[in-house]
């Protein structure tokens, strides 16, 4: 094995082992912090292909959700509006998991039900950029932003440009 190939293998193994170690309940050892910069630092710390997927998720959230709020909680990026959280994006070995906090209430219901994230949470696992369906993810983001999680309190949904509501 060439020295360059050995170095690449070592870097890849270290990145995978960091995520494997993190699988003890958290997506990563990232510290909890509010704001854009901690989320950008969390995403930058991820190995590929998780970093590219997380960057695309973050960019889509920024385009889709007005007044987007970001935070790192429980080793994952959290996204919200109006002071409430809508979904999380966490990197795991082999995929990025996008979990909508009130996912059982959005249509169509996302296919993945996580363990230990609440009865109403569901989402999708993205293993590569080929799995990224921007149109569907944006629709789920808009729906989740219309009903952010506030510790169980219901709020009047936020209307976004292009939303159509039947008021009859």
Phi, psi and omega in degrees: 000135180288156179300322180295318180293320179297320179295315179299318180296318180296316179298315180298317179295319178297316179298316179295321181292326176299317178289323178297317178299323182289349185283013179272032177122344180234155177285329179200169177276013181303137181284145177295132179197144179271147171113172182293313187301316177299324178291317178298320179293319177301311181298317180297335182279350185281148173283164174279148005272358182302321181298313181298320179294312181297323177297318180292320176300314181298314180297320178295318178299318180297323179283331189269326189246109177298146178056041181301137173245141180236153177199157170253123179221139176050035176075019180222161174279133176244143182233139180204179177217156174052032179081002179241156182263140184250315182203164177236158177226115182230139179269132177231171178299118176088352181195168169247130181258124177254115185241122178268122188299324176246045186297334179289348182262356181258157185237138344293152182297128177301149191282340187259127175253113183282161175268131173077021179241015178102152185292334184263358182275134170204165186191215186214149175251126181251116182266341178204171177296337177295334179281349187283108176255089185303321181296313180292316180298319179297320178298316178295321179297315179299316180296317181291329178289338178283350180214061182298153182275124180239045181069033176099347180282134176273142178230160175295131182298143174279131177270136180248155178306132179092348177289141177241125179239137176270113183265014181274000000 
